Amino acid sequence: MTFNGEHAKKEADLITRSIVTSILKQNLGERVNLINAIALLNEQGITHHIENRAS
């Protein structure tokens, strides 16, 4: 995921966790939440990369 702009940089973690939570809930159900989403993503063997760019 790539985020641009000052506000996106500040909110990148929450945005990322929200997207990952939505995707994982399709297969893993209600056990996925904003707190454990990244850990569960890693458990699934999926890697992620976050890039922040200043505007």
mmCIF file as gemmi writes it, N, C-alpha and C atoms, coordinates in Angstrom:
data_model
loop_
_atom_site.group_PDB
_atom_site.id
_atom_site.type_symbol
_atom_site.label_atom_id
_atom_site.label_alt_id
_atom_site.label_comp_id
_atom_site.label_asym_id
_atom_site.label_entity_id
_atom_site.label_seq_id
_atom_site.pdbx_PDB_ins_code
_atom_site.Cartn_x
_atom_site.Cartn_y
_atom_site.Cartn_z
_atom_site.occupancy
_atom_site.B_iso_or_equiv
_atom_site.pdbx_formal_charge
_atom_site.auth_seq_id
_atom_site.auth_asym_id
_atom_site.pdbx_PDB_model_num
ATOM 1 N N . MET Axp A 1 ? 0.841 -1.161 0 1 0 ? 1 A 1
ATOM 2 C CA . MET Axp A 1 ? 0 0 0 1 0 ? 1 A 1
ATOM 3 C C . MET Axp A 1 ? 0.889 1.228 0 1 0 ? 1 A 1
ATOM 4 N N . THR Axp A 2 ? 0.488 2.216 -0.701 1 0 ? 2 A 1
ATOM 5 C CA . THR Axp A 2 ? 1.226 3.477 -0.749 1 0 ? 2 A 1
ATOM 6 C C . THR Axp A 2 ? 0.293 4.592 -0.294 1 0 ? 2 A 1
ATOM 7 N N . PHE Axp A 3 ? 0.774 5.405 0.621 1 0 ? 3 A 1
ATOM 8 C CA . PHE Axp A 3 ? 0.014 6.535 1.137 1 0 ? 3 A 1
ATOM 9 C C . PHE Axp A 3 ? 0.74 7.811 0.776 1 0 ? 3 A 1
ATOM 10 N N . ASN Axp A 4 ? -0.007 8.81 0.326 1 0 ? 4 A 1
ATOM 11 C CA . ASN Axp A 4 ? 0.566 10.101 -0.036 1 0 ? 4 A 1
ATOM 12 C C . ASN Axp A 4 ? -0.028 11.19 0.842 1 0 ? 4 A 1
ATOM 13 N N . GLY Axp A 5 ? 0.761 12.212 1.096 1 0 ? 5 A 1
ATOM 14 C CA . GLY Axp A 5 ? 0.276 13.364 1.836 1 0 ? 5 A 1
ATOM 15 C C . GLY Axp A 5 ? 0.508 13.246 3.325 1 0 ? 5 A 1
ATOM 16 N N . GLU Axp A 6 ? 0.488 14.376 3.985 1 0 ? 6 A 1
ATOM 17 C CA . GLU Axp A 6 ? 0.786 14.447 5.41 1 0 ? 6 A 1
ATOM 18 C C . GLU Axp A 6 ? -0.261 13.728 6.262 1 0 ? 6 A 1
ATOM 19 N N . HIS Axp A 7 ? -1.544 13.907 5.956 1 0 ? 7 A 1
ATOM 20 C CA . HIS Axp A 7 ? -2.589 13.252 6.741 1 0 ? 7 A 1
ATOM 21 C C . HIS Axp A 7 ? -2.556 11.74 6.562 1 0 ? 7 A 1
ATOM 22 N N . ALA Axp A 8 ? -2.328 11.288 5.357 1 0 ? 8 A 1
ATOM 23 C CA . ALA Axp A 8 ? -2.26 9.849 5.097 1 0 ? 8 A 1
ATOM 24 C C . ALA Axp A 8 ? -1.104 9.228 5.861 1 0 ? 8 A 1
ATOM 25 N N . LYS Axp A 9 ? -0.007 9.945 5.965 1 0 ? 9 A 1
ATOM 26 C CA . LYS Axp A 9 ? 1.148 9.422 6.686 1 0 ? 9 A 1
ATOM 27 C C . LYS Axp A 9 ? 0.804 9.193 8.153 1 0 ? 9 A 1
ATOM 28 N N . LYS Axp A 10 ? 0.059 10.116 8.733 1 0 ? 10 A 1
ATOM 29 C CA . LYS Axp A 10 ? -0.316 9.999 10.142 1 0 ? 10 A 1
ATOM 30 C C . LYS Axp A 10 ? -1.318 8.877 10.367 1 0 ? 10 A 1
ATOM 31 N N . GLU Axp A 11 ? -2.165 8.614 9.398 1 0 ? 11 A 1
ATOM 32 C CA . GLU Axp A 11 ? -3.241 7.636 9.545 1 0 ? 11 A 1
ATOM 33 C C . GLU Axp A 11 ? -2.957 6.307 8.847 1 0 ? 11 A 1
ATOM 34 N N . ALA Axp A 12 ? -1.76 6.11 8.325 1 0 ? 12 A 1
ATOM 35 C CA . ALA Axp A 12 ? -1.45 4.919 7.535 1 0 ? 12 A 1
ATOM 36 C C . ALA Axp A 12 ? -1.687 3.631 8.313 1 0 ? 12 A 1
ATOM 37 N N . ASP Axp A 13 ? -1.322 3.584 9.572 1 0 ? 13 A 1
ATOM 38 C CA . ASP Axp A 13 ? -1.491 2.361 10.351 1 0 ? 13 A 1
ATOM 39 C C . ASP Axp A 13 ? -2.963 1.998 10.497 1 0 ? 13 A 1
ATOM 40 N N . LEU Axp A 14 ? -3.785 2.956 10.846 1 0 ? 14 A 1
ATOM 41 C CA . LEU Axp A 14 ? -5.216 2.683 11.013 1 0 ? 14 A 1
ATOM 42 C C . LEU Axp A 14 ? -5.867 2.286 9.688 1 0 ? 14 A 1
ATOM 43 N N . ILE Axp A 15 ? -5.506 2.971 8.621 1 0 ? 15 A 1
ATOM 44 C CA . ILE Axp A 15 ? -6.056 2.641 7.303 1 0 ? 15 A 1
ATOM 45 C C . ILE Axp A 15 ? -5.645 1.227 6.903 1 0 ? 15 A 1
ATOM 46 N N . THR Axp A 16 ? -4.372 0.897 7.095 1 0 ? 16 A 1
ATOM 47 C CA . THR Axp A 16 ? -3.87 -0.434 6.759 1 0 ? 16 A 1
ATOM 48 C C . THR Axp A 16 ? -4.594 -1.503 7.554 1 0 ? 16 A 1
ATOM 49 N N . ARG Axp A 17 ? -4.699 -1.301 8.859 1 0 ? 17 A 1
ATOM 50 C CA . ARG Axp A 17 ? -5.374 -2.28 9.712 1 0 ? 17 A 1
ATOM 51 C C . ARG Axp A 17 ? -6.84 -2.446 9.32 1 0 ? 17 A 1
ATOM 52 N N . SER Axp A 18 ? -7.488 -1.367 8.939 1 0 ? 18 A 1
ATOM 53 C CA . SER Axp A 18 ? -8.895 -1.441 8.532 1 0 ? 18 A 1
ATOM 54 C C . SER Axp A 18 ? -9.057 -2.268 7.257 1 0 ? 18 A 1
ATOM 55 N N . ILE Axp A 19 ? -8.192 -2.035 6.29 1 0 ? 19 A 1
ATOM 56 C CA . ILE Axp A 19 ? -8.249 -2.785 5.026 1 0 ? 19 A 1
ATOM 57 C C . ILE Axp A 19 ? -7.96 -4.264 5.264 1 0 ? 19 A 1
ATOM 58 N N . VAL Axp A 20 ? -6.905 -4.541 6.015 1 0 ? 20 A 1
ATOM 59 C CA . VAL Axp A 20 ? -6.534 -5.931 6.3 1 0 ? 20 A 1
ATOM 60 C C . VAL Axp A 20 ? -7.652 -6.637 7.065 1 0 ? 20 A 1
ATOM 61 N N . THR Axp A 21 ? -8.247 -5.957 8.037 1 0 ? 21 A 1
ATOM 62 C CA . THR Axp A 21 ? -9.349 -6.541 8.807 1 0 ? 21 A 1
ATOM 63 C C . THR Axp A 21 ? -10.503 -6.921 7.888 1 0 ? 21 A 1
ATOM 64 N N . SER Axp A 22 ? -10.879 -6.023 7.001 1 0 ? 22 A 1
ATOM 65 C CA . SER Axp A 22 ? -11.985 -6.298 6.079 1 0 ? 22 A 1
ATOM 66 C C . SER Axp A 22 ? -11.702 -7.494 5.183 1 0 ? 22 A 1
ATOM 67 N N . ILE Axp A 23 ? -10.498 -7.577 4.691 1 0 ? 23 A 1
ATOM 68 C CA . ILE Axp A 23 ? -10.13 -8.69 3.799 1 0 ? 23 A 1
ATOM 69 C C . ILE Axp A 23 ? -10.113 -10.016 4.556 1 0 ? 23 A 1
ATOM 70 N N . LEU Axp A 24 ? -9.474 -10.035 5.729 1 0 ? 24 A 1
ATOM 71 C CA . LEU Axp A 24 ? -9.347 -11.282 6.478 1 0 ? 24 A 1
ATOM 72 C C . LEU Axp A 24 ? -10.68 -11.774 7.04 1 0 ? 24 A 1
ATOM 73 N N . LYS Axp A 25 ? -11.582 -10.87 7.357 1 0 ? 25 A 1
ATOM 74 C CA . LYS Axp A 25 ? -12.88 -11.28 7.908 1 0 ? 25 A 1
ATOM 75 C C . LYS Axp A 25 ? -13.667 -12.138 6.93 1 0 ? 25 A 1
ATOM 76 N N . GLN Axp A 26 ? -13.392 -12.006 5.655 1 0 ? 26 A 1
ATOM 77 C CA . GLN Axp A 26 ? -14.09 -12.811 4.655 1 0 ? 26 A 1
ATOM 78 C C . GLN Axp A 26 ? -13.828 -14.3 4.863 1 0 ? 26 A 1
ATOM 79 N N . ASN Axp A 27 ? -12.625 -14.633 5.33 1 0 ? 27 A 1
ATOM 80 C CA . ASN Axp A 27 ? -12.26 -16.041 5.523 1 0 ? 27 A 1
ATOM 81 C C . ASN Axp A 27 ? -12.151 -16.445 6.985 1 0 ? 27 A 1
ATOM 82 N N . LEU Axp A 28 ? -11.748 -15.524 7.846 1 0 ? 28 A 1
ATOM 83 C CA . LEU Axp A 28 ? -11.49 -15.881 9.242 1 0 ? 28 A 1
ATOM 84 C C . LEU Axp A 28 ? -12.606 -15.479 10.185 1 0 ? 28 A 1
ATOM 85 N N . GLY Axp A 29 ? -13.542 -14.693 9.714 1 0 ? 29 A 1
ATOM 86 C CA . GLY Axp A 29 ? -14.7 -14.331 10.521 1 0 ? 29 A 1
ATOM 87 C C . GLY Axp A 29 ? -14.416 -13.31 11.606 1 0 ? 29 A 1
ATOM 88 N N . GLU Axp A 30 ? -15.22 -13.39 12.641 1 0 ? 30 A 1
ATOM 89 C CA . GLU Axp A 30 ? -15.226 -12.367 13.689 1 0 ? 30 A 1
ATOM 90 C C . GLU Axp A 30 ? -13.997 -12.367 14.584 1 0 ? 30 A 1
ATOM 91 N N . ARG Axp A 31 ? -13.126 -13.363 14.481 1 0 ? 31 A 1
ATOM 92 C CA . ARG Axp A 31 ? -11.937 -13.355 15.332 1 0 ? 31 A 1
ATOM 93 C C . ARG Axp A 31 ? -10.931 -12.281 14.899 1 0 ? 31 A 1
ATOM 94 N N . VAL Axp A 32 ? -11.129 -11.706 13.724 1 0 ? 32 A 1
ATOM 95 C CA . VAL Axp A 32 ? -10.241 -10.657 13.216 1 0 ? 32 A 1
ATOM 96 C C . VAL Axp A 32 ? -10.729 -9.292 13.698 1 0 ? 32 A 1
ATOM 97 N N . ASN Axp A 33 ? -9.803 -8.479 14.195 1 0 ? 33 A 1
ATOM 98 C CA . ASN Axp A 33 ? -10.133 -7.115 14.604 1 0 ? 33 A 1
ATOM 99 C C . ASN Axp A 33 ? -8.945 -6.203 14.303 1 0 ? 33 A 1
ATOM 100 N N . LEU Axp A 34 ? -9.097 -4.912 14.57 1 0 ? 34 A 1
ATOM 101 C CA . LEU Axp A 34 ? -8.034 -3.95 14.263 1 0 ? 34 A 1
ATOM 102 C C . LEU Axp A 34 ? -6.749 -4.231 15.041 1 0 ? 34 A 1
ATOM 103 N N . ILE Axp A 35 ? -6.868 -4.842 16.194 1 0 ? 35 A 1
ATOM 104 C CA . ILE Axp A 35 ? -5.689 -5.098 17.03 1 0 ? 35 A 1
ATOM 105 C C . ILE Axp A 35 ? -4.874 -6.266 16.484 1 0 ? 35 A 1
ATOM 106 N N . ASN Axp A 36 ? -5.555 -7.358 16.098 1 0 ? 36 A 1
ATOM 107 C CA . ASN Axp A 36 ? -4.814 -8.555 15.697 1 0 ? 36 A 1
ATOM 108 C C . ASN Axp A 36 ? -4.709 -8.768 14.186 1 0 ? 36 A 1
ATOM 109 N N . ALA Axp A 37 ? -5.216 -7.853 13.41 1 0 ? 37 A 1
ATOM 110 C CA . ALA Axp A 37 ? -5.271 -8.045 11.955 1 0 ? 37 A 1
ATOM 111 C C . ALA Axp A 37 ? -3.895 -8.293 11.329 1 0 ? 37 A 1
ATOM 112 N N . ILE Axp A 38 ? -2.906 -7.504 11.68 1 0 ? 38 A 1
ATOM 113 C CA . ILE Axp A 38 ? -1.57 -7.663 11.08 1 0 ? 38 A 1
ATOM 114 C C . ILE Axp A 38 ? -0.946 -8.986 11.507 1 0 ? 38 A 1
ATOM 115 N N . ALA Axp A 39 ? -1.108 -9.357 12.779 1 0 ? 39 A 1
ATOM 116 C CA . ALA Axp A 39 ? -0.568 -10.636 13.25 1 0 ? 39 A 1
ATOM 117 C C . ALA Axp A 39 ? -1.215 -11.8 12.51 1 0 ? 39 A 1
ATOM 118 N N . LEU Axp A 40 ? -2.533 -11.752 12.337 1 0 ? 40 A 1
ATOM 119 C CA . LEU Axp A 40 ? -3.226 -12.817 11.605 1 0 ? 40 A 1
ATOM 120 C C . LEU Axp A 40 ? -2.821 -12.837 10.13 1 0 ? 40 A 1
ATOM 121 N N . LEU Axp A 41 ? -2.581 -11.679 9.566 1 0 ? 41 A 1
ATOM 122 C CA . LEU Axp A 41 ? -2.097 -11.602 8.186 1 0 ? 41 A 1
ATOM 123 C C . LEU Axp A 41 ? -0.775 -12.352 8.064 1 0 ? 41 A 1
ATOM 124 N N . ASN Axp A 42 ? 0.129 -12.089 8.994 1 0 ? 42 A 1
ATOM 125 C CA . ASN Axp A 42 ? 1.43 -12.763 8.987 1 0 ? 42 A 1
ATOM 126 C C . ASN Axp A 42 ? 1.282 -14.261 9.207 1 0 ? 42 A 1
ATOM 127 N N . GLU Axp A 43 ? 0.357 -14.682 10.08 1 0 ? 43 A 1
ATOM 128 C CA . GLU Axp A 43 ? 0.113 -16.104 10.312 1 0 ? 43 A 1
ATOM 129 C C . GLU Axp A 43 ? -0.348 -16.81 9.041 1 0 ? 43 A 1
ATOM 130 N N . GLN Axp A 44 ? -1.025 -16.073 8.18 1 0 ? 44 A 1
ATOM 131 C CA . GLN Axp A 44 ? -1.505 -16.637 6.917 1 0 ? 44 A 1
ATOM 132 C C . GLN Axp A 44 ? -0.379 -16.727 5.88 1 0 ? 44 A 1
ATOM 133 N N . GLY Axp A 45 ? 0.81 -16.223 6.24 1 0 ? 45 A 1
ATOM 134 C CA . GLY Axp A 45 ? 1.945 -16.257 5.322 1 0 ? 45 A 1
ATOM 135 C C . GLY Axp A 45 ? 1.916 -15.144 4.289 1 0 ? 45 A 1
ATOM 136 N N . ILE Axp A 46 ? 1.148 -14.119 4.568 1 0 ? 46 A 1
ATOM 137 C CA . ILE Axp A 46 ? 1.02 -12.999 3.636 1 0 ? 46 A 1
ATOM 138 C C . ILE Axp A 46 ? 1.912 -11.862 4.122 1 0 ? 46 A 1
ATOM 139 N N . THR Axp A 47 ? 2.73 -11.359 3.248 1 0 ? 47 A 1
ATOM 140 C CA . THR Axp A 47 ? 3.584 -10.232 3.602 1 0 ? 47 A 1
ATOM 141 C C . THR Axp A 47 ? 2.917 -8.94 3.142 1 0 ? 47 A 1
ATOM 142 N N . HIS Axp A 48 ? 3.295 -7.86 3.782 1 0 ? 48 A 1
ATOM 143 C CA . HIS Axp A 48 ? 2.749 -6.562 3.388 1 0 ? 48 A 1
ATOM 144 C C . HIS Axp A 48 ? 3.863 -5.513 3.445 1 0 ? 48 A 1
ATOM 145 N N . HIS Axp A 49 ? 3.671 -4.509 2.667 1 0 ? 49 A 1
ATOM 146 C CA . HIS Axp A 49 ? 4.635 -3.404 2.606 1 0 ? 49 A 1
ATOM 147 C C . HIS Axp A 49 ? 3.851 -2.105 2.611 1 0 ? 49 A 1
ATOM 148 N N . ILE Axp A 50 ? 4.261 -1.203 3.486 1 0 ? 50 A 1
ATOM 149 C CA . ILE Axp A 50 ? 3.613 0.105 3.564 1 0 ? 50 A 1
ATOM 150 C C . ILE Axp A 50 ? 4.635 1.165 3.205 1 0 ? 50 A 1
ATOM 151 N N . GLU Axp A 51 ? 4.248 2.047 2.311 1 0 ? 51 A 1
ATOM 152 C CA . GLU Axp A 51 ? 5.135 3.128 1.879 1 0 ? 51 A 1
ATOM 153 C C . GLU Axp A 51 ? 4.424 4.453 2.114 1 0 ? 51 A 1
ATOM 154 N N . ASN Axp A 52 ? 5.091 5.338 2.814 1 0 ? 52 A 1
ATOM 155 C CA . ASN Axp A 52 ? 4.55 6.684 3.054 1 0 ? 52 A 1
ATOM 156 C C . ASN Axp A 52 ? 5.357 7.682 2.251 1 0 ? 52 A 1
ATOM 157 N N . ARG Axp A 53 ? 4.661 8.544 1.53 1 0 ? 53 A 1
ATOM 158 C CA . ARG Axp A 53 ? 5.337 9.584 0.744 1 0 ? 53 A 1
ATOM 159 C C . ARG Axp A 53 ? 4.829 10.942 1.19 1 0 ? 53 A 1
ATOM 160 N N . ALA Axp A 54 ? 5.744 11.839 1.426 1 0 ? 54 A 1
ATOM 161 C CA . ALA Axp A 54 ? 5.347 13.212 1.732 1 0 ? 54 A 1
ATOM 162 C C . ALA Axp A 54 ? 4.853 13.871 0.452 1 0 ? 54 A 1
ATOM 163 N N . SER Axp A 55 ? 3.873 14.753 0.593 1 0 ? 55 A 1
ATOM 164 C CA . SER Axp A 55 ? 3.336 15.398 -0.602 1 0 ? 55 A 1
ATOM 165 C C . SER Axp A 55 ? 4.199 16.541 -1.054 1 0 ? 55 A 1
